[in-house]
Every structure is written in C-alpha cells, then in structure tokens.
C-alpha cells in the first residue's frame, strides 16, 4: 500500500516544478486570505475561488505533462478558436458594467480575452519556430498582424487595459525571437508620436482616467475616486498594517472593486509595508524561476513561450501594483493569482503549466 501511494505521488509530481508551484500557491493563499476580508467575510466567494483554484491546478498538471511539441501542435487551432470566441463576444457577448467582455455558457461566464493571453504567445512561438534560422522582416510584419487582430477585438469590448497587455505579451515574443533594438526604438517613437491621434477614439471614461492620472485632484469624487481611495488605503496601512479584517477603507465601503482590480489596496491596508514587501518578494521569486526555466529551454519554441509567460506575470503584477499605488493610470488589470476571478486564475495556472512543461521536458526535447 505504501509503495502504491508512493508511485501515485511520484506520478502526480514528477513533471511539477515544486519551487514554482510552492511560490504560486503561497501567492494564491494570500489571495484567498485577502479575498475573505475584501468580500466582508463571504464564505461563498472564497469557496468559489478555492474551487476555481482546484480546477486550475488540474489544468496546470495536465499542461505540465504535455511535451512542448504537443503544445506547439495545438497553437494554431487554439489561436483560431480564441479569435472566433472574441468575435462571438462582439456579436453575442454579455454586457456587464457597460463592457461586453463575456460569453454566457449557462453555468458560468467565460472571458475569451483570458484564453488569448495563452493562445497569442503560443501562436507566435509556433510561427517563429517553424521558420527558425530564416526569420526575416516579413515574418515580423505577419506577427504584428497576428497581434493586432485580437488586440483590436479586445479594445472594442472595450477593455483597453487587457488589449495593451496582450499586445505586450506578443511584443515579448517578438523581442525574444530577435527583433532588432533599432526597430523596437523606432516603433516606440512612432507609437509615442501617434498617441495624440488615438485620443478621439478612446472611450470617454478612458480619457477621464488619463486626465485624472495627470492631475489626481481633477475629479476626486468621479474619475479619480478609485485611485484616491486606493492610495488612502495603502497609506493608512503604515508599516505593519491595521490587521486582517480591520481595514477601514475596505469595510466602510470606501474602496471600490476591492475584491478584483483593487485587492492589492485591501492587502496593503491590512498587512502594511511589510506585507507588501513579502508579496513583492514572492512575485520576484516566481519571475526569477521563470527566467531560469527560459534560459535553460531546449528549443526556440520552448524559450519563447517560457519567456513570454514569465514576462506576462511580471507585467500584470507591475501594472496592477502601479495602478493601485497611483504610479500608473487605472486600466482595470487584476493582480495575478490574488484577484477574484476564475477565468484569469485558470489562464495563469495554465501559464505555470507551460513553464513546468518546458522545464520537465528540456532533456527529452534535446534527444
């Protein structure tokens, strides 16, 4: 019996990177603890998130046990399915708070943009692997088109924050595939110069967020309310915080969206600077491990998906923390593995599964 249990344990863990999983679970545990406070001790919400976490772990394990070659074969159909689902959102999507971002599946709502977070890097990595050794400027142009299609569809929902971050994940693949620094600088300069031309095409609330970021006191009870209350919550936490379940900004209902986009403000108020530093260290450990896996990847495809996935985690955490602390405009980006939301949690753990697959099969791929 002992030997049987040992074999089962080995089968379940042999493809799982224990360090990566341990750090991710520590962050997810922080999320569940903070969510309990942010939702006024709602057992139903925490149970729902824990159920999502269990499902996400199963999908992570499945992906971790797939060989990178198998994952590569799924890249094109997964990308096409994600694009079709985004078109379906535009035509039949459910509207929530003025945004059409979800498909109603009857038992649950599904956000296809979360699937695109995985599908786009996979598609680009597959493409560059296919033409490895003879990648030219035409390949980068086609890659930009592959990025632009989902970014445009997501921006129309409207969800500018997610559109920009998915575009960034695509850019990471281009950079890792060898896009010249001269072109990168040129595109950045072109984008900065063209930014004023995009102003009329932004939604009214998006323009207000940018103006409020430039002048925080411009509309403290309107467009600037989220940022102002988040800053107050973070600042009032001090060094050691007010204690779990004792955040006044949270429990007196001053802080909006406190269980999703602004959950970091809840955590900062209750656990203070020390808690923030611990959470930041956990994210840095996760990103550091991801970069080590990227450096040891055996193929171009594996290196591209591992690098893009790792940088995606970094970008989402950086943007959310910057948004909550007032260093960046409010863009509606959840804190990875902490914010409430099943689809986002699943996509992130699938990303971890991709990293584990690259790590576990690196020698197998070489042979």
Secondary structure by P-SEA (a helix, b strand, c coil): caaaaaaaaaaaccccaaaaaaaaaaaaaaaaaaaaaaacccaaaaaaaaaaaaaaaaaaaaaaaccaaaaaaaaaaaaaaaaaaaaaaaccccccccccccccccccccccccccaaaaaaaaaaaaaaacccccaaaaaaaaaaaaaaaaaaaaaccaaaaaaaaaaaaaaaaaacccaaaaaaaaaaaaaacccccccccaaaaaaaaaaacccccccccaaaaaaaaaaaaacccccccccccccccccccccccccaaaaaaaaaccaaaaaaaaaaaaaaaaaaaaaaaacccaaaaaaaaaaaaaaaaaaaaaaaaaaccccccccccccccccaaaaaaaaaaaaaaaaaaaacccccc
